[in-house]
């Protein structure tokens, strides 16, 4: 494995620093002179400028990247991945990066913190990945992957990564653009002639780029259109159900997170490549990147060779504790949330994101970090 030290001004660090510079004067006030907290990534974690992280979750460090796959969620075990640049211990204030001193914490301290958070969240098991340039990475399992049979989580335990699947789908779209098969700025109807959206009752064009950046105007509650089926054509059924939807905003004007954006992108990938989404991802993304334990979950599928019996049992909170839970068959939402991976592959993937791992898609990965600067920032960006 060829590890490369990342310079301070490149990759995710530069992306974060530029974002903070653009947004440093727009943090909203709560009216009494204090800065309000902002949601991170549309989820439960919130950051406060000059304050604290309201929910203690792992995130990216300036010289280290933290990645957790965890199980006490409505989905199966999922992965939490927050892009914040910090110095020091990962459970402090991420927005004082330039004021703090770089501090190394022992593996024991980190493990104690993980154990504390697992107990607070009633999390049966998780896999932790910490990328530490110049030091040995941490790829370790905690707790149980199967509580009924006392199966421990290991670096090879498989988890659904939920919405972190979108990063892989976006990379696929960029690869198709590089190959000349997809124009990100062409109307979606070039690839899906029957797909329409409306705003104030009028049909309007959308682009794949707007879908990728969540600036299409598709409302966040569009998940209700995902067809509950494991049929091989579930993805097209879902996108057809979405067709004709009334947009929340004009396309390209505002950021509004909606998982359905990526289901449309997934179907476009199928149409322009001539391959089912699952097969395209396996042949053109996972295999070239050496991610041998990463794949798209298909209901009823046989596990790839060598991965049998490694899937973590899903859990969901119910009656005051986490309980085993079988995920519903939403194959039509695969591009947005049904990729499976493990700690070992996640470590490799994160190194690629940080520019620490040689891979054949370095330029595309770097391009995938670029935010849409044509849209004004709001409380979510």
C-alpha positions, 0 to 999 in steps of 0.5 A: 500500500502506497501512503502519501502525506497530504499537504495542508492546502489540498483535498478535503482540508482545502475544501473545508477551509474554503467553505468556512471562509465563505461562510464565516460571516453568515452564521445566524444569531439567536437574537441575544448575541449568541450564535445558533447551532447548525445541522450537519449533513441534514442529520441529528448532529449540530455544530455551533460556532464558538460552541460545541457539537451538540451530539457527540459523533465522530468526524474527519480530523485535519490529520486524521479521518474518523469513520464509524459504522454503527447499528442502533438505527432505523436502517441496518447498521449504518455508517456516520461520516461527517466532513469536518476539519479539526485538530485534536480529539474528535469529540470537541468543537470542530469550528475552532480548528485554527485556534487549537493545538494538534494533540495526539490521544492514546488508543485507550482514550479513544476506545474508552470514548467509543465505549461510552458513546455505545452505552449512551446510544444503546449501540450493540456493535460498530466498526471504527476506522481512524486514518492517521497519516504517519501512524498506524491506522485504527480499524477495529470492531466493538461490540456484537454484529449478532447479539443473539449468537454473540458474534463480535464485530470485526474489521471484516464485518459488513454494514449497510452504509446508508446515505454514504452510498451517494458518494459512490453513485456520484463518482460513477456519474463523474466517470461516465461524464469523463468517458463522454457518455453523460453530460451533467448539464444536459436535461435529464430528459435526454436520458429519461425522456418520460421523466418530468417535474413541475414548479407552480404547475409548469414543466421544468428541466432538471440536470444531472448536476442539480440532482448530484448537488441536491439543488433540483428542488425535489422535496426532502419527503420524496422518499415516499415515492420509493417503491417497496419491492425487491423486483429487478426493475425497482429502480425504474419503478421508483423514478417513474413514481417520482415523475411529475412531482411538484418541486419545492424550489426552482431548479438550481436555486437552493440546496434541499437534501432529498435522497430521491435525487440519487435514485434518478442519478442511478437510473441515468447510470443504467440508461447510459451504461447499458448495465444494471446499476448494481453491475455497473458499480461492481465493474466500474467503481468497486473493482477498479478501486480494489474495494473487494468487500463493497457491493450494492445490497440486493434483497435475496442475493447470495453474498459474494464469495468469501463474505458469507456470514459476515453481514451485521444483523440490523437493529432498531430502537424499540421499547427502550432498547435496540432490537434486531430489525430486518430492513424493508426491501427498497431496491429502488433506493439502492443508489441513495442508500443500499451499498454495503461495505466493511471497515477494511474497505472503508479505510481504503476509501477514506485514504482515497478521499484524503489523497493518501492512497494511490488509485486510478480515479484520483482526479474524479475523486477530487472533483467529487469534493467540489461543492456547487458555488452557484447556490448561496449557502444556507443553514445546511451548507 
